[in-house]
Amino acid sequence: MKLYRSSGGALVEQAGSWYRLAESDWAALTTRDDLRAHLESQLGHASPTSAPDKHAVLAPIAAQEVWAAGVTYFRSRTARMEESQTAGGGSFYDRVYEAERPELFFKNSPHRVAASETAVRIRKDSKWNVPEPELALLITPSGKLIGYSIGNDMSSRDIEGENPLYLPQAKVYDRSCSLGPGILVSDGPLPADSRIRMDILRNGELSFSGETTLDQMKRTPATLIEYLYRETSFPHGCFLLTGTGIIPPDAFTLQPGDVIRIAIDEIGTLQNFVE
């Protein structure tokens, strides 16, 4: 079962059929611990409808904060070590990868998040920018995992590599994150062999392509959620990006007009263009 936010209200896709829910409070809907059971109970009263135009689908976020976990894949650990060598960071990303405590950081507030089929941005004061395709967890205020989405954690690698203390500037700016297209509603784990794939198109041609699977992620969603919620409250719930295992080569940087497609088995495809 998948849940989508549109300009006309909440939509549910179930076994290829589409339904429009009577309730319109997206914030209340996406903070329910019993979201799946609630949606199943509502389908009998929902109005059948057609699939929405993909440009009419909004980002599946209301008032939630977006947080992110870093260095959860070995590929990410290696890339971070390489980009930060000149700043003396050749080993501490390795220590983070091996440590019990994960790296967790604030990513974005809702007004900075882009929907699928809309623009993401690269910083004007950066020369090395990449997208980072990630599984996104939807977590309720109580800390319960109720669904999955796709996230794009836009990153300025030269800024972060210059000094790790510049991480917020490398990661947090307007439209530096996209989420969508919808939410796979499930409180159970995704199959370990679920694939994450990213394609980047430039002038209509494939410029980069990469793929990984969820079983390459060192830390489990449960572990990441437990650490995130230890001493921090989320009255509106939270989206948590779980890290990336796909990073373009060092010679690659995004350019305006590039198209970024991120697909995750079971969830769908998040597509954005670079502004």
C-alpha positions as CSV (number, residue, x, y, z in Angstrom):
1,M,0.0,0.0,0.0
2,K,1.3,3.4,-1.0
3,L,0.2,6.8,0.2
4,Y,0.6,10.0,-1.8
5,R,0.1,13.7,-1.1
6,S,-1.5,15.7,-3.9
7,S,-3.0,19.1,-4.3
8,G,-6.4,17.5,-4.2
9,G,-5.8,15.6,-1.0
10,A,-4.4,12.2,0.2
11,L,-4.4,9.3,-2.3
12,V,-3.9,5.6,-1.7
13,E,-2.6,3.1,-4.3
14,Q,-3.6,-0.5,-3.4
15,A,-3.0,-3.4,-5.8
16,G,-3.1,-1.1,-8.9
17,S,-6.3,0.8,-7.8
18,W,-6.3,4.4,-6.7
19,Y,-8.5,5.9,-3.9
20,R,-9.0,9.4,-2.7
21,L,-9.3,9.7,1.1
22,A,-12.0,11.9,2.7
23,E,-9.6,13.3,5.3
24,S,-7.3,16.1,4.3
25,D,-5.0,16.6,7.3
26,W,-1.7,15.2,6.0
27,A,0.2,16.1,9.2
28,A,-2.3,14.1,11.4
29,L,-2.4,11.2,8.9
30,T,1.4,10.7,8.7
31,T,2.0,10.8,12.5
32,R,-0.3,7.9,13.3
33,D,1.3,4.8,14.8
34,D,-1.5,2.7,13.3
35,L,-1.3,4.3,9.8
36,R,-1.6,1.0,7.8
37,A,-4.5,-0.2,9.8
38,H,-6.2,3.2,9.6
39,L,-5.8,3.4,5.8
40,E,-7.2,-0.1,5.4
41,S,-10.2,0.9,7.4
42,Q,-10.7,4.0,5.3
43,L,-10.5,2.4,1.9
44,G,-14.1,1.1,2.2
45,H,-15.3,4.8,2.4
46,A,-12.8,6.2,0.0
47,S,-13.7,7.4,-3.5
48,P,-12.1,5.5,-6.4
49,T,-10.1,7.7,-8.6
50,S,-7.5,7.7,-11.4
51,A,-3.7,7.8,-11.0
52,P,-2.6,11.4,-10.5
53,D,-0.5,13.3,-13.0
54,K,3.1,12.9,-11.6
55,H,3.5,16.6,-11.6
56,A,0.6,17.0,-9.2
57,V,2.2,14.8,-6.5
58,L,3.6,16.9,-3.6
59,A,6.5,16.0,-1.3
60,P,5.1,13.6,1.3
61,I,6.1,15.9,4.2
62,A,4.1,18.2,6.4
63,A,5.8,19.5,9.6
64,Q,8.3,16.7,10.0
65,E,12.0,17.5,10.3
66,V,14.4,15.7,7.9
67,W,17.5,14.1,9.5
68,A,20.2,12.0,7.9
69,A,22.7,9.3,8.8
70,G,26.2,9.3,7.4
71,V,28.8,6.8,6.6
72,T,26.4,3.8,6.8
73,Y,27.8,2.2,3.6
74,F,31.4,1.3,3.0
75,R,31.4,3.2,-0.3
76,S,30.4,6.4,1.6
77,R,33.1,5.8,4.2
78,T,35.7,5.6,1.5
79,A,34.5,8.7,-0.4
80,R,34.4,10.8,2.7
81,M,38.0,9.8,3.7
82,E,39.2,10.7,0.2
83,E,37.5,14.1,0.0
84,S,38.7,15.2,3.5
85,Q,42.3,14.0,3.4
86,T,43.8,17.5,2.9
87,A,41.7,18.7,5.9
88,G,43.2,16.0,8.2
89,G,40.1,13.8,8.0
90,G,41.7,10.7,6.5
91,S,40.8,8.4,9.4
92,F,37.9,9.8,11.4
93,Y,35.3,8.8,8.8
94,D,36.7,5.3,9.1
95,R,36.3,5.5,12.9
96,V,32.7,6.6,12.5
97,Y,32.0,3.6,10.2
98,E,33.4,1.2,12.7
99,A,31.9,2.9,15.8
100,E,28.9,1.8,17.7
101,R,27.4,5.3,17.6
102,P,26.2,6.4,14.1
103,E,26.7,9.8,12.6
104,L,23.3,11.7,12.7
105,F,22.7,15.2,11.5
106,F,19.9,17.6,10.8
107,K,19.2,17.8,7.0
108,N,16.2,20.1,6.3
109,S,13.0,21.6,7.4
110,P,9.9,21.0,5.3
111,H,10.0,24.3,3.3
112,R,13.4,23.4,1.9
113,V,12.3,20.0,0.6
114,A,11.5,19.4,-3.1
115,A,8.9,17.1,-4.5
116,S,9.5,14.6,-7.3
117,E,9.4,16.2,-10.7
118,T,10.6,19.6,-9.3
119,A,14.0,21.3,-9.1
120,V,16.8,20.6,-6.6
121,R,19.6,23.1,-6.3
122,I,23.4,23.2,-6.2
123,R,25.2,25.9,-4.2
124,K,26.6,28.8,-6.2
125,D,29.7,28.8,-3.9
126,S,30.5,25.2,-4.6
127,K,32.3,23.5,-7.5
128,W,31.8,19.8,-6.6
129,N,28.2,18.8,-6.1
130,V,26.6,15.3,-6.1
131,P,23.2,13.7,-5.3
132,E,23.1,11.0,-2.7
133,P,20.3,8.4,-3.2
134,E,18.9,7.2,0.1
135,L,16.2,5.1,1.7
136,A,14.0,7.5,3.8
137,L,12.2,6.3,6.9
138,L,9.0,7.9,8.1
139,I,8.9,7.8,11.9
140,T,6.1,8.9,14.2
141,P,6.4,11.1,17.3
142,S,6.6,8.0,19.4
143,G,9.5,6.6,17.4
144,K,7.6,4.0,15.4
145,L,8.6,3.3,11.8
146,I,5.5,3.4,9.7
147,G,6.7,3.8,6.1
148,Y,9.4,4.3,3.6
149,S,10.1,6.8,0.9
150,I,13.1,7.9,-1.4
151,G,15.4,10.7,-0.5
152,N,18.0,12.7,-2.4
153,D,20.6,14.2,0.0
154,M,22.2,16.9,-2.2
155,S,25.8,17.5,-1.1
156,S,28.6,19.9,-1.8
157,R,31.6,17.6,-1.5
158,D,34.3,20.4,-1.8
159,I,32.8,22.3,1.1
160,E,32.6,19.3,3.4
161,G,36.0,18.1,2.3
162,E,37.6,21.5,3.1
163,N,36.6,21.1,6.7
164,P,34.2,18.6,8.3
165,L,32.9,21.4,10.5
166,Y,31.4,22.9,7.3
167,L,29.0,19.9,7.0
168,P,25.9,22.0,7.6
169,Q,26.8,24.4,4.8
170,A,27.5,21.4,2.5
171,K,24.2,19.8,3.3
172,V,21.6,22.3,4.5
173,Y,20.3,24.9,2.0
174,D,17.2,25.6,0.0
175,R,16.1,22.6,-2.0
176,S,19.1,20.5,-1.0
177,C,16.8,17.6,-0.3
178,S,14.0,15.9,-2.2
179,L,11.5,13.3,-1.0
180,G,9.0,11.1,-2.8
181,P,7.1,10.4,-4.8
182,G,5.0,8.8,-2.0
183,I,5.2,6.6,1.1
184,L,5.3,2.8,1.1
185,V,3.2,2.2,4.2
186,S,4.7,-0.6,6.2
187,D,6.1,-1.1,9.7
188,G,8.0,-4.2,8.6
189,P,11.5,-4.4,7.1
190,L,12.1,-4.1,3.4
191,P,13.7,-7.2,1.7
192,A,17.5,-7.1,2.3
193,D,18.1,-7.4,-1.4
194,S,16.0,-4.4,-2.4
195,R,17.9,-2.4,-5.0
196,I,18.6,1.3,-5.0
197,R,19.5,2.7,-8.4
198,M,20.5,6.1,-9.5
199,D,20.8,7.4,-13.1
200,I,21.9,11.0,-13.9
201,L,21.1,12.3,-17.4
202,R,22.8,15.2,-19.1
203,N,21.4,16.6,-22.3
204,G,19.2,13.5,-22.6
205,E,22.1,11.1,-22.3
206,L,23.1,8.9,-19.4
207,S,26.0,10.5,-17.6
208,F,26.3,8.3,-14.5
209,S,24.6,5.2,-13.3
210,G,25.0,3.2,-10.1
211,E,23.3,0.5,-8.0
212,T,23.5,-1.0,-4.6
213,T,21.3,-3.1,-2.3
214,L,20.0,-2.5,1.2
215,D,22.0,-5.4,2.6
216,Q,25.1,-3.3,2.0
217,M,24.0,-0.9,4.7
218,K,26.0,-1.6,7.9
219,R,23.4,-0.2,10.4
220,T,19.8,-1.2,10.7
221,P,16.9,1.2,10.6
222,A,16.0,0.2,14.2
223,T,19.5,1.2,15.4
224,L,19.4,4.6,13.6
225,I,16.0,5.4,15.0
226,E,17.0,4.4,18.5
227,Y,20.0,6.7,18.5
228,L,18.1,9.6,16.9
229,Y,15.3,9.4,19.5
230,R,17.4,8.9,22.6
231,E,17.5,12.5,23.8
232,T,15.5,14.3,21.0
233,S,11.8,14.7,20.7
234,F,9.9,15.0,17.4
235,P,6.4,16.2,18.1
236,H,5.6,16.1,14.4
237,G,7.5,13.0,13.6
238,C,10.6,12.7,11.4
239,F,12.0,11.6,8.1
240,L,15.4,9.9,8.5
241,L,17.7,9.4,5.4
242,T,19.7,6.3,6.0
243,G,22.9,7.0,4.0
244,T,24.2,6.4,0.5
245,G,26.0,3.5,-1.1
246,I,26.2,5.2,-4.5
247,I,28.6,8.0,-5.1
248,P,29.7,9.3,-8.6
249,P,33.5,9.4,-9.3
250,D,35.5,12.3,-8.1
251,A,35.7,13.9,-11.6
252,F,31.9,14.2,-11.7
253,T,29.9,17.2,-10.6
254,L,26.3,18.1,-11.2
255,Q,25.4,20.8,-13.7
256,P,22.2,22.9,-14.2
257,G,19.7,20.9,-16.3
258,D,20.9,17.5,-15.2
259,V,18.1,15.0,-14.4
260,I,18.5,12.7,-11.3
261,R,16.4,9.5,-11.1
262,I,16.5,7.4,-8.0
263,A,14.5,4.2,-7.9
264,I,14.1,1.8,-4.9
265,D,12.4,-1.6,-5.3
266,E,8.9,-1.6,-3.8
267,I,8.7,2.2,-3.5
268,G,9.0,3.8,-6.9
269,T,11.1,6.5,-8.6
270,L,12.0,10.0,-7.4
271,Q,13.0,12.3,-10.3
272,N,14.4,15.8,-10.0
273,F,16.2,18.2,-12.3
274,V,19.0,20.5,-11.2
275,E,18.4,24.2,-11.1
